């Protein structure tokens, strides 16, 4: 069996930091109100003229350097984003060109906050069937450009950033002791569209639109749907909760993150949390968290890492990775 082994990680956050106190000067909110409900203390915001592809490129360069892989060794780039530079072409092709990669393929995946899990699954399957040997998987967003800054229910939640991982195909035995991605699990249910969406698009309004969300309903569904994705990942690999070394969740809400950690009976220090500093960076949140925990030495080779996310659509999913 071929496994997709994580060979390197990279991340990039825009230099501009916006704190809760900064937002409180513009809208009716407070640092205490935001922290209590979300766990967020600050977020990074892309500079004027700084594009999603710019963030993705910096994260990609860091991931390639960490993996010791050159751009011309890549067979594919899969970029998860809700905020592409342009309607077309795919933002991944701009990253491809900037890296100097002139072979293989590059394309975008859109599953909102679940985007990185979806992109990882796509790349993993290409490697498993032998259509690629080395892949770059990116989550990158300039999500703050989809916000109505007068809506305190959504404007305080999101930030910008990018994270990336390099995957390399390697032989495995086909059991849970293999290094690499052991399994991915993807779900969606379009009936929940109206609970979390952007009110624009080329085919509807001809504008980018802004985020609209029914926060309480999204929270309620997130807890149950993420539990489903987590349970399936554990069951399909024949592992127990006690074997999970790290939970690296999508960083949407601290209460949701804590509930997933408690469900897995994980000590709080075994759950990677970045929401306090990054806010919700949509498809970028998991690879940003992975890159941080990899860089500071928390996640080490051989450990079992569980990732999970839910986003608009609804989409949701999980992956179990032996580091």
N, C-alpha and C positions, 0 to 999 in steps of 0.2 A: 504493500500500500504506500502511496505517496502522501506525505504530510506537508503542510505549509508552515514552515518554521519562521517565527519572528526573528529576523536577523538584525534589526535596528529600529530605533524610534527617533523622532524629531518633533519639535514644537516651535511655534512662534506666536507671540502675543504683541499686538500694537503697543507702542510706547505710551499712548494717551490713556491715563487711568481716570475713570469717573467714579467718585465715591457716592455713597448714599447721601452724605451731607451736601454734595454738589447738586444732586437731584432735588433735594429738599428746598433748594433755593429757587427752583423753577416750577415745581408742582407741589400739590398738597400731600406731603408724605414726610417720613422721618426715618432716621437710621434705625431706631428701635422698631418701628412698624415693619420695615423691610426685613430686618434680621429675624424678627419673631416668626414671620410667615414663610420665609424662604431660606434663611441662612446666608443670604448674600450680603456682602459688605462693600464690594466694589466690582467694577467690570472694566475691561479694556475696550476702547473704541477706535476703530480705524481712522487714520487721518484723512483729510480731504485728498482725493486722488489716489489713495491707497486701495487697491482692488483685492477681491478675493484671491485672484491668481497670484498677487504679490505675497500675500500671507502664506498661501499654499506652497509657493516656490521656496520660501525661507524654511518652512517646516520640512519640506522634501529634501533640501540640501543637507539639513541637519540629520535626517534619517539615513540618507545615503552615506554620509560621512561616518555615522555610528556603525553602520553595517559593513563599511569598507567596500561598498559597491559603487561602480561608476555608472553614469546615466546610460551609456551605450550598452550596458549589460542588462538593462531592463527590457522585458518583453511586453509589459503592459503597465498602464497607469489607470487606476479607478479612483475618481474624485467624487466624494459625496458632498453635495452642497445644495442649499436652498436659495443661495444668493449668487448666481453665476455672474460673471463680468458682463455677459451679453446674452440675449435670447439664444443665439447660436453664433459661432460654434461652441462646442463643449469647452468649459474652462480648463479641463484636463489637457486639451491640445495646446493651450497657451503655456501651461506648465511644461509640457513635453518640449515645446520649442525653446523655452527659456533654459531648460536643462541641457539642451543640445542633443536630445534623444531623437534619432531620425529613423528608427525602426519600430516594429511592434505596433501596438494600438494604445489609444488613450480616449477615455470617454467618462461622462458624468453619470452619477446615480442620484436620484431624488427620492428620498424617503424621510425628509425633514430630520427630526432629532434622532431617528433610527438609522439615518443614512450611513453612518460608519459601519454599523453591524451589517447592513445590506451590502455595502461595498466590499467588506471583508469576506462575506459569503460568496459574492461573485468571483472575486480573485481566487479564493480558496478552491472553488470548483474548476476554474481554468487550470490551476496547478495540478489538481488531483487527476484530471483527465489527460494531462500532458500537453495542453495547448499553450502553456507558458511555464517557464522555470523560475523566473524572478519577477516579482510584481511590487509596485509602489501603490499603497492604499492611503488615501488622504481624506481627511475631513476638514473642510475650510469654510468659514462663514464671515461675511460682513453683515451680520443679522440686524445690527442696530439701524440699518438703512430701511428696514421694513417696519419700524416702530412709529406709532403715534405718540410723540413725546408728551402729549397732554393726557394720555390715558395711563393713570398710575397703576392700573391693574396689569398692564403688560410692559410698559416702558422700563420698569425697575428690574425686570427679570432677565434681560438678555445682554450678551456681550459679543465681541468679535475675537477671532483667533483661528489657529490652524494647527493640526497635528497630523503626523504621518507615520506609517510603519512600512518596512521593507519585508516582504515575504520571499523565502527561497524554498523550492521544492527539495525534499529530502526523503529517503526511504524510511518506512516505519513498519512495525510488526502488525499494526492494525488493532492494538488494544490501548487501554487508557494510560499505559506507561510511556507511549510515544511522545516525543517532543513535537510541538506544533499545534495547529488548530485541530481539536478532536471532533468538534461538530459545530454547526451553526443552525439556528432555528428562527425562521422568519414568519411573521403573521401580518395580516391587515384586515380591516373591516371598514369599508367606505361609508357605511351608514352613519358614522360619527363625524362626518365632514364638518358640520356646522358648529361643533364644539371647539375646533381649533383650526383656523384657516387664515389665508391672506385674501383680502377682498379686492383682488385685482389680478391681471394677467393679460398677455397679448391677445388671447381669443375672446376675453370677456369685456374688459374695460380699456385695454390698450395702455394701462398703467401698471406699475409694480404693485400698488396697493399697500395696505398695512395689516398687521396682525390683529385678528379678532379671536377672543378666547373666552370660554365659559370655565373659569378657573376651578370652581368646586367640582364640576362634573369631570374635568380632565384629571384632577387629583384622584377622584373616586375610581375612575377606570384604570388609572395608571397602577394603582396598588394591586388590583386583581390581575390585570393583563401581564404585568411584569412578573408576578408570582407564577403565572402559567408558563412564561418563557423560561424562567429559572428552573422550575420543576422539570420541564422537559429536557433541558440540558443535562441536569443531574441524572435523571432516569435513563436517558438514552446512552449514557456512557458507563452506567453501572458504578457510579461513584457515590459516596455518602457525603453529607454536608460537612462532616469533620475533615474530609480530604481537601476541601477548598481552602487555598492559602490566601487568596485575595479576591475581593469583590471590587470591580472597577465599573461603577454604574454611570449611566448618563446623569449629568449634573443639572437637574431641573429644579429640585426642591429638597431641602435638607430632611424634611420629615419623611419624604418618600425614600430617600437614600437610607435613612436610619431604619425604616420599617423593613427594607429588603435585607439589611444586615442582620437584624433581629430574627427574621424568618430563617436565615441560614445559620443562626446561632453563632455568628462571628463576633469576636471582640471588636469594639469600635475601631481599634488601631489597625484592623485587618481590612477596613473599608477605605478605599482611596477617595478622599474628598477634596475637591478644588473649588466648589461652588462659592465659597466665601470670598475668593479672590478673582474668579473668572466669570461668575454668574452662569447663565445657561448659554453656551455657545453652540447649541444645536448639534449638527453633525461633527463639530470639532471637539466636543466635550470629552468623549471617551479617549480619543488618541492623545489629547492634551494631558489627561490624567495618567494614561499609560506611560507617556514620555517622561512625566515628572517622577513617577514611582520607579521607573527603570533607571533614570539618571541619578537619583539619590540613593540607589542601591536597595530599596525596599523589595522590589520584585527581582528574584534571582533565578538562574536557570534551574529547571526541573520543577518549579512550583506550579501549582494549578491556579489559573486565573479565570474568573467568570466575569463576563461583561454583559450588560443588558441595557436596553433603551426603549423608550416609547415616544412617538411623535405624532404630528397631525396626520389625519387620514382616516382613521387611526392606523398607524403602523407600529409594530413592536417586534422585538426579537432579542436573541441572546447568542452567545458563543462561549465555548469552553476551550481554553488554550493551555497547553503545557509549555511553559516558558523555556 
